[in-house]
Amino acid sequence: MKRILIISTFLLLANLSGAQIIISLLLGDKLNSPNIEFGLEGGLDFTNVNGFDNTGNLRAFNLGMYFDIRVKDSWFLHTGFQGISNLGMRNLSASDLEFLEAETYNVEGRYNQKVNAFMVPVLANYKFDNHIYVEAGPQVGWLYKGWVAFSSDEDNKDIRIKDYNKDLLNWFNAGVAVGAGYKLFRGTGWSIGVRYYQGLTDVFKNRSSSLHHSLLLKVNVPIGVAKPD
């Protein structure tokens, strides 16, 4: 598990660095001012959905863009979008699979529910003088694709099957998010943080209390940050 997390973190940082270089070359510091910070936000999400018998959180990468807009003094509005965002649940039970209308196979393997989403946080963000920040507010999203993923490596055969079930999903998702983090390099560089999201609307149409919740370990990479006055 530790090895997976270390490798995943390394790959995420490499991808963020590459994207930062490309956007910086194209736009330079035009997207930033002393009162607005623009950049990339990405991380590893541990996500699940209430109301099912599954036995594990789904791990997935999220990646998007963010804006920190100064409202007054140390208060900011943190918004943007998570263009690559995933939610779902891992190790589905037989009753879960029946509800999800998923085909089952006579091979030992794992069944996970995965959902692609487009999420938009709108958070009040307060930055302390010691470069620690806290944030809280609503988050809304659009669930645009879903499937049960079956995977197996029995008998030296690698099997990967997707059984799509978008019709079972509510397209709209909304909830609240809270988080905290630390801005590196004396408050002028990357920031690391954690954000918890609790959905308040059902993920699935015919399953009440099917609420999505997740814990995101994230890195924010500002692009072309302007120096404060």
LINWO-V550253 format. One line per field, one symbol per residue. phi: phi as a letter, one per 40 degrees, with the letter a starting at -180 (. if undefined). psi: psi as a letter, one per 20 degrees, with the letter a starting at -180 (. if undefined). Layout:
BEGIN
phi = ???
psi = ???
END
This chain:
BEGIN
phi = .cccccccccccccccccccccccccbfbccbadbbbbabbaibbbbabcgbcdbacccacbaabbbbbccafccbbbaiabcbbbbiabfcccccccccfccbbcbcabbbcbbcbbbbcbbcbbbcccgcbbaaicababcbaaacbbbabcfgbcbbbbbcadcccccbbaabbbaaabccffgbbcbbabbbbbcbbccbcbbcgcccaabbcbbbbcbfccccc
psi = gggggggggghghggggghggghghhickhiqrhjppqaqprappoqrprjrjrkqqppqqqpaqqpoopgpdjpqooabqnhnpqrbqqmqrghghghjlqqrqlppaqpqpqppqoqoqnppppprhjjqqqqqarpqrooiqqqpppqqkqkkpopoppoqkhiiqphppqaqqqrqapprlkjibqqqaqpppoqiqphqgkoqkmppqqopoqppoqolpqqq.
END
